[in-house]
Amino acid sequence: MFNERESLRLRLEQLNDKEITVMQEIQKERDNIYSKLRELDGKDVECPTNNKKL
C-alpha cells in the first residue's frame, strides 16, 4: 500500500528522470545549432565577397 511519503518520493524520481530527458533534448538542439553555425561560418570563409557574419 502506498502512503503519501512513498508517493512523493516516486514523484520526485519521475521529475528527476524527466529533467534529465529535457536537458538531453536541449543539449542535442544546442549541438545542432552550433553545428549549423560552424557550417555557415565555413561558407562565409569560402566566399570572401559575402561580408555578412554572425
PDBQT receptor file of N, H, CA, C and O in Angstrom, charges set to zero:
ATOM      1  N   MET A   1       0.837  -1.177   0.000  1.00  0.00    +0.000 N 
ATOM      2  CA  MET A   1       0.000   0.000   0.000  1.00  0.00    +0.000 C 
ATOM      3  C   MET A   1       0.883   1.242   0.000  1.00  0.00    +0.000 C 
ATOM      4  O   MET A   1       1.833   1.353   0.775  1.00  0.00    +0.000 OA
ATOM      5  N   PHE A   2       0.546   2.171  -0.887  1.00  0.00    +0.000 N 
ATOM      6  H   PHE A   2      -0.225   2.082  -1.517  1.00  0.00    +0.000 HD
ATOM      7  CA  PHE A   2       1.298   3.412  -0.999  1.00  0.00    +0.000 C 
ATOM      8  C   PHE A   2       0.829   4.404   0.054  1.00  0.00    +0.000 C 
ATOM      9  O   PHE A   2      -0.366   4.604   0.269  1.00  0.00    +0.000 OA
ATOM     10  N   ASN A   3       1.791   5.002   0.686  1.00  0.00    +0.000 N 
ATOM     11  H   ASN A   3       2.762   4.839   0.512  1.00  0.00    +0.000 HD
ATOM     12  CA  ASN A   3       1.417   6.105   1.561  1.00  0.00    +0.000 C 
ATOM     13  C   ASN A   3       1.853   7.412   0.906  1.00  0.00    +0.000 C 
ATOM     14  O   ASN A   3       2.471   7.407  -0.159  1.00  0.00    +0.000 OA
ATOM     15  N   GLU A   4       1.534   8.500   1.535  1.00  0.00    +0.000 N 
ATOM     16  H   GLU A   4       1.032   8.504   2.400  1.00  0.00    +0.000 HD
ATOM     17  CA  GLU A   4       1.837   9.796   0.939  1.00  0.00    +0.000 C 
ATOM     18  C   GLU A   4       3.335   9.996   0.744  1.00  0.00    +0.000 C 
ATOM     19  O   GLU A   4       3.765  10.528  -0.280  1.00  0.00    +0.000 OA
ATOM     20  N   ARG A   5       4.107   9.584   1.696  1.00  0.00    +0.000 N 
ATOM     21  H   ARG A   5       3.758   9.152   2.527  1.00  0.00    +0.000 HD
ATOM     22  CA  ARG A   5       5.567   9.739   1.620  1.00  0.00    +0.000 C 
ATOM     23  C   ARG A   5       6.130   8.985   0.413  1.00  0.00    +0.000 C 
ATOM     24  O   ARG A   5       6.952   9.520  -0.331  1.00  0.00    +0.000 OA
ATOM     25  N   GLU A   6       5.696   7.780   0.230  1.00  0.00    +0.000 N 
ATOM     26  H   GLU A   6       5.029   7.346   0.835  1.00  0.00    +0.000 HD
ATOM     27  CA  GLU A   6       6.166   6.968  -0.896  1.00  0.00    +0.000 C 
ATOM     28  C   GLU A   6       5.715   7.571  -2.222  1.00  0.00    +0.000 C 
ATOM     29  O   GLU A   6       6.472   7.571  -3.192  1.00  0.00    +0.000 OA
ATOM     30  N   SER A   7       4.504   8.077  -2.269  1.00  0.00    +0.000 N 
ATOM     31  H   SER A   7       3.888   8.077  -1.481  1.00  0.00    +0.000 HD
ATOM     32  CA  SER A   7       4.008   8.723  -3.482  1.00  0.00    +0.000 C 
ATOM     33  C   SER A   7       4.846   9.945  -3.836  1.00  0.00    +0.000 C 
ATOM     34  O   SER A   7       5.168  10.160  -5.005  1.00  0.00    +0.000 OA
ATOM     35  N   LEU A   8       5.199  10.741  -2.842  1.00  0.00    +0.000 N 
ATOM     36  H   LEU A   8       4.938  10.567  -1.893  1.00  0.00    +0.000 HD
ATOM     37  CA  LEU A   8       6.031  11.919  -3.080  1.00  0.00    +0.000 C 
ATOM     38  C   LEU A   8       7.437  11.529  -3.533  1.00  0.00    +0.000 C 
ATOM     39  O   LEU A   8       8.007  12.162  -4.421  1.00  0.00    +0.000 OA
ATOM     40  N   ARG A   9       7.984  10.499  -2.927  1.00  0.00    +0.000 N 
ATOM     41  H   ARG A   9       7.522   9.985  -2.205  1.00  0.00    +0.000 HD
ATOM     42  CA  ARG A   9       9.306  10.020  -3.335  1.00  0.00    +0.000 C 
ATOM     43  C   ARG A   9       9.287   9.544  -4.786  1.00  0.00    +0.000 C 
ATOM     44  O   ARG A   9      10.200   9.842  -5.556  1.00  0.00    +0.000 OA
ATOM     45  N   LEU A  10       8.260   8.814  -5.145  1.00  0.00    +0.000 N 
ATOM     46  H   LEU A  10       7.519   8.572  -4.520  1.00  0.00    +0.000 HD
ATOM     47  CA  LEU A  10       8.119   8.323  -6.517  1.00  0.00    +0.000 C 
ATOM     48  C   LEU A  10       7.993   9.493  -7.491  1.00  0.00    +0.000 C 
ATOM     49  O   LEU A  10       8.589   9.478  -8.568  1.00  0.00    +0.000 OA
ATOM     50  N   ARG A  11       7.222  10.497  -7.110  1.00  0.00    +0.000 N 
ATOM     51  H   ARG A  11       6.738  10.509  -6.235  1.00  0.00    +0.000 HD
ATOM     52  CA  ARG A  11       7.061  11.673  -7.984  1.00  0.00    +0.000 C 
ATOM     53  C   ARG A  11       8.387  12.406  -8.163  1.00  0.00    +0.000 C 
ATOM     54  O   ARG A  11       8.679  12.882  -9.260  1.00  0.00    +0.000 OA
ATOM     55  N   LEU A  12       9.176  12.505  -7.133  1.00  0.00    +0.000 N 
ATOM     56  H   LEU A  12       8.939  12.118  -6.242  1.00  0.00    +0.000 HD
ATOM     57  CA  LEU A  12      10.500  13.124  -7.246  1.00  0.00    +0.000 C 
ATOM     58  C   LEU A  12      11.388  12.355  -8.227  1.00  0.00    +0.000 C 
ATOM     59  O   LEU A  12      12.119  12.959  -9.012  1.00  0.00    +0.000 OA
ATOM     60  N   GLU A  13      11.323  11.052  -8.179  1.00  0.00    +0.000 N 
ATOM     61  H   GLU A  13      10.730  10.561  -7.541  1.00  0.00    +0.000 HD
ATOM     62  CA  GLU A  13      12.079  10.236  -9.126  1.00  0.00    +0.000 C 
ATOM     63  C   GLU A  13      11.615  10.489 -10.555  1.00  0.00    +0.000 C 
ATOM     64  O   GLU A  13      12.432  10.601 -11.469  1.00  0.00    +0.000 OA
ATOM     65  N   GLN A  14      10.317  10.578 -10.740  1.00  0.00    +0.000 N 
ATOM     66  H   GLN A  14       9.654  10.487  -9.997  1.00  0.00    +0.000 HD
ATOM     67  CA  GLN A  14       9.777  10.846 -12.074  1.00  0.00    +0.000 C 
ATOM     68  C   GLN A  14      10.232  12.205 -12.586  1.00  0.00    +0.000 C 
ATOM     69  O   GLN A  14      10.605  12.348 -13.750  1.00  0.00    +0.000 OA
ATOM     70  N   LEU A  15      10.199  13.199 -11.706  1.00  0.00    +0.000 N 
ATOM     71  H   LEU A  15       9.896  13.083 -10.760  1.00  0.00    +0.000 HD
ATOM     72  CA  LEU A  15      10.648  14.543 -12.092  1.00  0.00    +0.000 C 
ATOM     73  C   LEU A  15      12.130  14.537 -12.447  1.00  0.00    +0.000 C 
ATOM     74  O   LEU A  15      12.545  15.191 -13.404  1.00  0.00    +0.000 OA
ATOM     75  N   ASN A  16      12.904  13.820 -11.698  1.00  0.00    +0.000 N 
ATOM     76  H   ASN A  16      12.566  13.289 -10.921  1.00  0.00    +0.000 HD
ATOM     77  CA  ASN A  16      14.335  13.730 -11.976  1.00  0.00    +0.000 C 
ATOM     78  C   ASN A  16      14.578  13.108 -13.349  1.00  0.00    +0.000 C 
ATOM     79  O   ASN A  16      15.400  13.601 -14.122  1.00  0.00    +0.000 OA
ATOM     80  N   ASP A  17      13.869  12.038 -13.646  1.00  0.00    +0.000 N 
ATOM     81  H   ASP A  17      13.202  11.638 -13.018  1.00  0.00    +0.000 HD
ATOM     82  CA  ASP A  17      14.009  11.389 -14.953  1.00  0.00    +0.000 C 
ATOM     83  C   ASP A  17      13.603  12.334 -16.082  1.00  0.00    +0.000 C 
ATOM     84  O   ASP A  17      14.276  12.408 -17.110  1.00  0.00    +0.000 OA
ATOM     85  N   LYS A  18      12.514  13.043 -15.886  1.00  0.00    +0.000 N 
ATOM     86  H   LYS A  18      11.968  12.982 -15.051  1.00  0.00    +0.000 HD
ATOM     87  CA  LYS A  18      12.038  13.988 -16.906  1.00  0.00    +0.000 C 
ATOM     88  C   LYS A  18      13.042  15.124 -17.093  1.00  0.00    +0.000 C 
ATOM     89  O   LYS A  18      13.302  15.553 -18.217  1.00  0.00    +0.000 OA
ATOM     90  N   GLU A  19      13.601  15.602 -15.991  1.00  0.00    +0.000 N 
ATOM     91  H   GLU A  19      13.390  15.253 -15.078  1.00  0.00    +0.000 HD
ATOM     92  CA  GLU A  19      14.588  16.670 -16.064  1.00  0.00    +0.000 C 
ATOM     93  C   GLU A  19      15.800  16.242 -16.883  1.00  0.00    +0.000 C 
ATOM     94  O   GLU A  19      16.300  17.015 -17.700  1.00  0.00    +0.000 OA
ATOM     95  N   ILE A  20      16.264  15.044 -16.674  1.00  0.00    +0.000 N 
ATOM     96  H   ILE A  20      15.857  14.416 -16.010  1.00  0.00    +0.000 HD
ATOM     97  CA  ILE A  20      17.398  14.518 -17.434  1.00  0.00    +0.000 C 
ATOM     98  C   ILE A  20      17.061  14.447 -18.913  1.00  0.00    +0.000 C 
ATOM     99  O   ILE A  20      17.870  14.828 -19.760  1.00  0.00    +0.000 OA
ATOM    100  N   THR A  21      15.869  13.961 -19.223  1.00  0.00    +0.000 N 
ATOM    101  H   THR A  21      15.212  13.651 -18.535  1.00  0.00    +0.000 HD
ATOM    102  CA  THR A  21      15.436  13.855 -20.620  1.00  0.00    +0.000 C 
ATOM    103  C   THR A  21      15.377  15.221 -21.289  1.00  0.00    +0.000 C 
ATOM    104  O   THR A  21      15.858  15.389 -22.409  1.00  0.00    +0.000 OA
ATOM    105  N   VAL A  22      14.791  16.190 -20.606  1.00  0.00    +0.000 N 
ATOM    106  H   VAL A  22      14.400  16.054 -19.696  1.00  0.00    +0.000 HD
ATOM    107  CA  VAL A  22      14.675  17.539 -21.166  1.00  0.00    +0.000 C 
ATOM    108  C   VAL A  22      16.062  18.147 -21.370  1.00  0.00    +0.000 C 
ATOM    109  O   VAL A  22      16.316  18.773 -22.399  1.00  0.00    +0.000 OA
ATOM    110  N   MET A  23      16.939  17.973 -20.421  1.00  0.00    +0.000 N 
ATOM    111  H   MET A  23      16.732  17.465 -19.585  1.00  0.00    +0.000 HD
ATOM    112  CA  MET A  23      18.303  18.516 -20.548  1.00  0.00    +0.000 C 
ATOM    113  C   MET A  23      19.034  17.883 -21.726  1.00  0.00    +0.000 C 
ATOM    114  O   MET A  23      19.781  18.561 -22.431  1.00  0.00    +0.000 OA
ATOM    115  N   GLN A  24      18.824  16.600 -21.939  1.00  0.00    +0.000 N 
ATOM    116  H   GLN A  24      18.217  16.049 -21.366  1.00  0.00    +0.000 HD
ATOM    117  CA  GLN A  24      19.447  15.932 -23.079  1.00  0.00    +0.000 C 
ATOM    118  C   GLN A  24      18.901  16.475 -24.396  1.00  0.00    +0.000 C 
ATOM    119  O   GLN A  24      19.653  16.665 -25.352  1.00  0.00    +0.000 OA
ATOM    120  N   GLU A  25      17.609  16.720 -24.446  1.00  0.00    +0.000 N 
ATOM    121  H   GLU A  25      16.997  16.566 -23.670  1.00  0.00    +0.000 HD
ATOM    122  CA  GLU A  25      16.997  17.277 -25.657  1.00  0.00    +0.000 C 
ATOM    123  C   GLU A  25      17.528  18.681 -25.939  1.00  0.00    +0.000 C 
ATOM    124  O   GLU A  25      17.809  19.027 -27.087  1.00  0.00    +0.000 OA
ATOM    125  N   ILE A  26      17.661  19.475 -24.902  1.00  0.00    +0.000 N 
ATOM    126  H   ILE A  26      17.433  19.194 -23.970  1.00  0.00    +0.000 HD
ATOM    127  CA  ILE A  26      18.196  20.831 -25.061  1.00  0.00    +0.000 C 
ATOM    128  C   ILE A  26      19.635  20.778 -25.545  1.00  0.00    +0.000 C 
ATOM    129  O   ILE A  26      20.015  21.541 -26.433  1.00  0.00    +0.000 OA
ATOM    130  N   GLN A  27      20.436  19.893 -24.980  1.00  0.00    +0.000 N 
ATOM    131  H   GLN A  27      20.127  19.273 -24.259  1.00  0.00    +0.000 HD
ATOM    132  CA  GLN A  27      21.826  19.773 -25.395  1.00  0.00    +0.000 C 
ATOM    133  C   GLN A  27      21.934  19.330 -26.852  1.00  0.00    +0.000 C 
ATOM    134  O   GLN A  27      22.793  19.808 -27.592  1.00  0.00    +0.000 OA
ATOM    135  N   LYS A  28      21.063  18.418 -27.254  1.00  0.00    +0.000 N 
ATOM    136  H   LYS A  28      20.365  18.029 -26.653  1.00  0.00    +0.000 HD
ATOM    137  CA  LYS A  28      21.046  17.947 -28.634  1.00  0.00    +0.000 C 
ATOM    138  C   LYS A  28      20.714  19.094 -29.593  1.00  0.00    +0.000 C 
ATOM    139  O   LYS A  28      21.350  19.248 -30.636  1.00  0.00    +0.000 OA
ATOM    140  N   GLU A  29      19.715  19.890 -29.226  1.00  0.00    +0.000 N 
ATOM    141  H   GLU A  29      19.198  19.765 -28.379  1.00  0.00    +0.000 HD
ATOM    142  CA  GLU A  29      19.338  21.027 -30.065  1.00  0.00    +0.000 C 
ATOM    143  C   GLU A  29      20.468  22.059 -30.112  1.00  0.00    +0.000 C 
ATOM    144  O   GLU A  29      20.766  22.609 -31.172  1.00  0.00    +0.000 OA
ATOM    145  N   ARG A  30      21.092  22.317 -28.966  1.00  0.00    +0.000 N 
ATOM    146  H   ARG A  30      20.850  21.870 -28.104  1.00  0.00    +0.000 HD
ATOM    147  CA  ARG A  30      22.218  23.255 -28.911  1.00  0.00    +0.000 C 
ATOM    148  C   ARG A  30      23.360  22.778 -29.808  1.00  0.00    +0.000 C 
ATOM    149  O   ARG A  30      23.960  23.576 -30.528  1.00  0.00    +0.000 OA
ATOM    150  N   ASP A  31      23.660  21.492 -29.767  1.00  0.00    +0.000 N 
ATOM    151  H   ASP A  31      23.173  20.843 -29.182  1.00  0.00    +0.000 HD
ATOM    152  CA  ASP A  31      24.715  20.935 -30.619  1.00  0.00    +0.000 C 
ATOM    153  C   ASP A  31      24.375  21.110 -32.099  1.00  0.00    +0.000 C 
ATOM    154  O   ASP A  31      25.244  21.436 -32.908  1.00  0.00    +0.000 OA
ATOM    155  N   ASN A  32      23.114  20.894 -32.442  1.00  0.00    +0.000 N 
ATOM    156  H   ASN A  32      22.408  20.630 -31.785  1.00  0.00    +0.000 HD
ATOM    157  CA  ASN A  32      22.687  21.077 -33.831  1.00  0.00    +0.000 C 
ATOM    158  C   ASN A  32      22.846  22.525 -34.268  1.00  0.00    +0.000 C 
ATOM    159  O   ASN A  32      23.278  22.795 -35.389  1.00  0.00    +0.000 OA
ATOM    160  N   ILE A  33      22.500  23.448 -33.393  1.00  0.00    +0.000 N 
ATOM    161  H   ILE A  33      22.149  23.229 -32.483  1.00  0.00    +0.000 HD
ATOM    162  CA  ILE A  33      22.630  24.875 -33.724  1.00  0.00    +0.000 C 
ATOM    163  C   ILE A  33      24.098  25.244 -33.911  1.00  0.00    +0.000 C 
ATOM    164  O   ILE A  33      24.448  25.916 -34.881  1.00  0.00    +0.000 OA
ATOM    165  N   TYR A  34      24.955  24.814 -32.996  1.00  0.00    +0.000 N 
ATOM    166  H   TYR A  34      24.671  24.268 -32.208  1.00  0.00    +0.000 HD
ATOM    167  CA  TYR A  34      26.386  25.105 -33.139  1.00  0.00    +0.000 C 
ATOM    168  C   TYR A  34      26.958  24.495 -34.411  1.00  0.00    +0.000 C 
ATOM    169  O   TYR A  34      27.784  25.110 -35.085  1.00  0.00    +0.000 OA
ATOM    170  N   SER A  35      26.520  23.296 -34.734  1.00  0.00    +0.000 N 
ATOM    171  H   SER A  35      25.849  22.796 -34.186  1.00  0.00    +0.000 HD
ATOM    172  CA  SER A  35      26.983  22.647 -35.950  1.00  0.00    +0.000 C 
ATOM    173  C   SER A  35      26.583  23.452 -37.181  1.00  0.00    +0.000 C 
ATOM    174  O   SER A  35      27.391  23.657 -38.087  1.00  0.00    +0.000 OA
ATOM    175  N   LYS A  36      25.352  23.898 -37.207  1.00  0.00    +0.000 N 
ATOM    176  H   LYS A  36      24.696  23.731 -36.471  1.00  0.00    +0.000 HD
ATOM    177  CA  LYS A  36      24.858  24.693 -38.341  1.00  0.00    +0.000 C 
ATOM    178  C   LYS A  36      25.607  26.024 -38.421  1.00  0.00    +0.000 C 
ATOM    179  O   LYS A  36      25.946  26.475 -39.515  1.00  0.00    +0.000 OA
ATOM    180  N   LEU A  37      25.866  26.656 -37.279  1.00  0.00    +0.000 N 
ATOM    181  H   LEU A  37      25.591  26.290 -36.390  1.00  0.00    +0.000 HD
ATOM    182  CA  LEU A  37      26.622  27.912 -37.271  1.00  0.00    +0.000 C 
ATOM    183  C   LEU A  37      28.043  27.700 -37.811  1.00  0.00    +0.000 C 
ATOM    184  O   LEU A  37      28.542  28.520 -38.583  1.00  0.00    +0.000 OA
ATOM    185  N   ARG A  38      28.691  26.604 -37.408  1.00  0.00    +0.000 N 
ATOM    186  H   ARG A  38      28.286  25.938 -36.782  1.00  0.00    +0.000 HD
ATOM    187  CA  ARG A  38      30.033  26.306 -37.933  1.00  0.00    +0.000 C 
ATOM    188  C   ARG A  38      29.980  26.098 -39.440  1.00  0.00    +0.000 C 
ATOM    189  O   ARG A  38      30.858  26.554 -40.172  1.00  0.00    +0.000 OA
ATOM    190  N   GLU A  39      28.937  25.402 -39.895  1.00  0.00    +0.000 N 
ATOM    191  H   GLU A  39      28.223  25.032 -39.300  1.00  0.00    +0.000 HD
ATOM    192  CA  GLU A  39      28.765  25.173 -41.328  1.00  0.00    +0.000 C 
ATOM    193  C   GLU A  39      28.606  26.508 -42.061  1.00  0.00    +0.000 C 
ATOM    194  O   GLU A  39      29.228  26.725 -43.102  1.00  0.00    +0.000 OA
ATOM    195  N   LEU A  40      27.784  27.390 -41.525  1.00  0.00    +0.000 N 
ATOM    196  H   LEU A  40      27.279  27.215 -40.680  1.00  0.00    +0.000 HD
ATOM    197  CA  LEU A  40      27.577  28.698 -42.148  1.00  0.00    +0.000 C 
ATOM    198  C   LEU A  40      28.845  29.548 -42.094  1.00  0.00    +0.000 C 
ATOM    199  O   LEU A  40      29.155  30.259 -43.051  1.00  0.00    +0.000 OA
ATOM    200  N   ASP A  41      29.573  29.481 -40.992  1.00  0.00    +0.000 N 
ATOM    201  H   ASP A  41      29.322  28.904 -40.215  1.00  0.00    +0.000 HD
ATOM    202  CA  ASP A  41      30.830  30.218 -40.884  1.00  0.00    +0.000 C 
ATOM    203  C   ASP A  41      31.833  29.714 -41.920  1.00  0.00    +0.000 C 
ATOM    204  O   ASP A  41      32.595  30.501 -42.483  1.00  0.00    +0.000 OA
ATOM    205  N   GLY A  42      31.834  28.427 -42.168  1.00  0.00    +0.000 N 
ATOM    206  H   GLY A  42      31.216  27.788 -41.711  1.00  0.00    +0.000 HD
ATOM    207  CA  GLY A  42      32.716  27.857 -43.180  1.00  0.00    +0.000 C 
ATOM    208  C   GLY A  42      32.375  28.365 -44.560  1.00  0.00    +0.000 C 
ATOM    209  O   GLY A  42      33.269  28.606 -45.371  1.00  0.00    +0.000 OA
ATOM    210  N   LYS A  43      31.096  28.533 -44.839  1.00  0.00    +0.000 N 
ATOM    211  H   LYS A  43      30.370  28.338 -44.179  1.00  0.00    +0.000 HD
ATOM    212  CA  LYS A  43      30.679  29.069 -46.135  1.00  0.00    +0.000 C 
ATOM    213  C   LYS A  43      31.102  30.521 -46.266  1.00  0.00    +0.000 C 
ATOM    214  O   LYS A  43      31.479  30.952 -47.356  1.00  0.00    +0.000 OA
ATOM    215  N   ASP A  44      31.050  31.293 -45.176  1.00  0.00    +0.000 N 
ATOM    216  H   ASP A  44      30.744  30.944 -44.290  1.00  0.00    +0.000 HD
ATOM    217  CA  ASP A  44      31.482  32.687 -45.197  1.00  0.00    +0.000 C 
ATOM    218  C   ASP A  44      32.970  32.783 -45.530  1.00  0.00    +0.000 C 
ATOM    219  O   ASP A  44      33.391  33.684 -46.255  1.00  0.00    +0.000 OA
ATOM    220  N   VAL A  45      33.756  31.860 -45.004  1.00  0.00    +0.000 N 
ATOM    221  H   VAL A  45      33.414  31.128 -44.415  1.00  0.00    +0.000 HD
ATOM    222  CA  VAL A  45      35.192  31.867 -45.275  1.00  0.00    +0.000 C 
ATOM    223  C   VAL A  45      35.462  31.529 -46.736  1.00  0.00    +0.000 C 
ATOM    224  O   VAL A  45      36.354  32.105 -47.358  1.00  0.00    +0.000 OA
ATOM    225  N   GLU A  46      34.689  30.595 -47.279  1.00  0.00    +0.000 N 
ATOM    226  H   GLU A  46      33.963  30.128 -46.774  1.00  0.00    +0.000 HD
ATOM    227  CA  GLU A  46      34.888  30.171 -48.654  1.00  0.00    +0.000 C 
ATOM    228  C   GLU A  46      34.447  31.251 -49.663  1.00  0.00    +0.000 C 
ATOM    229  O   GLU A  46      34.942  31.271 -50.790  1.00  0.00    +0.000 OA
ATOM    230  N   CYS A  47      33.531  32.140 -49.273  1.00  0.00    +0.000 N 
ATOM    231  H   CYS A  47      33.130  32.124 -48.358  1.00  0.00    +0.000 HD
ATOM    232  CA  CYS A  47      33.013  33.174 -50.152  1.00  0.00    +0.000 C 
ATOM    233  C   CYS A  47      33.391  34.550 -49.571  1.00  0.00    +0.000 C 
ATOM    234  O   CYS A  47      32.570  35.168 -48.893  1.00  0.00    +0.000 OA
ATOM    235  N   PRO A  48      34.600  35.035 -49.819  1.00  0.00    +0.000 N 
ATOM    236  CA  PRO A  48      35.028  36.290 -49.199  1.00  0.00    +0.000 C 
ATOM    237  C   PRO A  48      34.217  37.494 -49.639  1.00  0.00    +0.000 C 
ATOM    238  O   PRO A  48      34.261  38.520 -48.960  1.00  0.00    +0.000 OA
ATOM    239  N   THR A  49      33.472  37.425 -50.747  1.00  0.00    +0.000 N 
ATOM    240  H   THR A  49      33.436  36.591 -51.298  1.00  0.00    +0.000 HD
ATOM    241  CA  THR A  49      32.657  38.551 -51.168  1.00  0.00    +0.000 C 
ATOM    242  C   THR A  49      31.424  38.721 -50.296  1.00  0.00    +0.000 C 
ATOM    243  O   THR A  49      30.780  39.770 -50.328  1.00  0.00    +0.000 OA
ATOM    244  N   ASN A  50      31.090  37.701 -49.518  1.00  0.00    +0.000 N 
ATOM    245  H   ASN A  50      31.613  36.849 -49.492  1.00  0.00    +0.000 HD
ATOM    246  CA  ASN A  50      29.969  37.767 -48.596  1.00  0.00    +0.000 C 
ATOM    247  C   ASN A  50      30.467  38.399 -47.303  1.00  0.00    +0.000 C 
ATOM    248  O   ASN A  50      31.216  37.767 -46.559  1.00  0.00    +0.000 OA
ATOM    249  N   ASN A  51      30.062  39.640 -47.021  1.00  0.00    +0.000 N 
ATOM    250  H   ASN A  51      29.454  40.154 -47.625  1.00  0.00    +0.000 HD
ATOM    251  CA  ASN A  51      30.559  40.357 -45.848  1.00  0.00    +0.000 C 
ATOM    252  C   ASN A  51      29.702  40.134 -44.619  1.00  0.00    +0.000 C 
ATOM    253  O   ASN A  51      30.022  40.650 -43.548  1.00  0.00    +0.000 OA
ATOM    254  N   LYS A  52      28.635  39.390 -44.740  1.00  0.00    +0.000 N 
ATOM    255  H   LYS A  52      28.375  38.971 -45.609  1.00  0.00    +0.000 HD
ATOM    256  CA  LYS A  52      27.766  39.170 -43.586  1.00  0.00    +0.000 C 
ATOM    257  C   LYS A  52      28.358  38.093 -42.696  1.00  0.00    +0.000 C 
ATOM    258  O   LYS A  52      28.696  37.005 -43.162  1.00  0.00    +0.000 OA
ATOM    259  N   LYS A  53      28.482  38.399 -41.427  1.00  0.00    +0.000 N 
ATOM    260  H   LYS A  53      28.208  39.283 -41.049  1.00  0.00    +0.000 HD
ATOM    261  CA  LYS A  53      28.971  37.457 -40.433  1.00  0.00    +0.000 C 
ATOM    262  C   LYS A  53      27.991  37.423 -39.278  1.00  0.00    +0.000 C 
ATOM    263  O   LYS A  53      27.269  38.392 -39.044  1.00  0.00    +0.000 OA
ATOM    264  N   LEU A  54      27.963  36.323 -38.561  1.00  0.00    +0.000 N 
ATOM    265  H   LEU A  54      28.550  35.536 -38.751  1.00  0.00    +0.000 HD
ATOM    266  CA  LEU A  54      27.115  36.220 -37.367  1.00  0.00    +0.000 C 
ATOM    267  C   LEU A  54      27.839  36.807 -36.194  1.00  0.00    +0.000 C 
ATOM    268  O   LEU A  54      27.305  36.823 -35.084  1.00  0.00    +0.000 OA
TER     269      LEU A  54
